[in-house]
Amino acid sequence: MLGLRKRAHVYHGNMYDFDLGDADVVTIYLLQGTNQKMKGRLGDRMRPGAKIVSHSFSMEGWMPTAIDDTKNIFMYEIGKAGADVQTRFV
Ligand SMILES: C[S@@+](CC[C@H](N)C(=O)[O-])C[C@H]1O[C@@H](n2cnc3c(N)ncnc32)[C@H](O)[C@@H]1O
């Protein structure tokens, strides 16, 4: 639909074994503690503008660029702090 079919990949395995540095968007549904462990791996390796979308749990200490508080989804953008965290996804 958006022409993303060939660009989207689903990997099965231990997430610590994957280098996500080239990803434009990483979606996660983990737990608060595992989100914290992923922060370094994602924040240090992903390029500015890349997005992390987390279901249910925030990335403690990071400011989201968007939140959907009806679905409990937090979006973060590398290199950008959320100016308007009330922005909803559309
Ligand atoms: C809140 S549950 C999400 C459940 C599932 N993804 C779903 O959609 O219902 C968190 C998940 O993180 C997974 N997880 C924790 N550490 C992981 C790791 N190192 N690699 C891959 N998955 C991991 C757990 O197996 C668990 O299923």
The ligand as a Gaussian input file, in Angstrom:
#p B3LYP/6-31G(d) Opt

LIG

0 1
 C        5.364000      -7.726000      26.868000
 S        5.922000      -9.233000      26.097000
 C        5.320000      -9.034000      24.466000
 C        4.641000     -10.258000      24.039000
 C        4.459000     -10.429000      22.512000
 N        5.449000      -9.729000      21.744000
 C        3.070000     -10.036000      22.059000
 O        2.941000      -9.349000      21.078000
 O        2.118000     -10.451000      22.711000
 C        7.662000      -8.999000      26.000000
 C        8.355000      -9.990000      25.090000
 O        9.725000      -9.641000      24.978000
 C       10.425000     -10.821000      24.658000
 N       11.854000     -10.664000      24.886000
 C       12.511000     -10.385000      26.041000
 N       13.855000     -10.377000      25.849000
 C       14.051000     -10.692000      24.538000
 C       15.221000     -10.846000      23.728000
 N       16.458000     -10.720000      24.229000
 N       15.054000     -11.147000      22.431000
 C       13.824000     -11.301000      21.893000
 N       12.675000     -11.159000      22.602000
 C       12.787000     -10.871000      23.914000
 C        9.786000     -11.840000      25.589000
 O        9.938000     -13.129000      25.069000
 C        8.321000     -11.421000      25.598000
 O        7.572000     -12.193000      24.698000

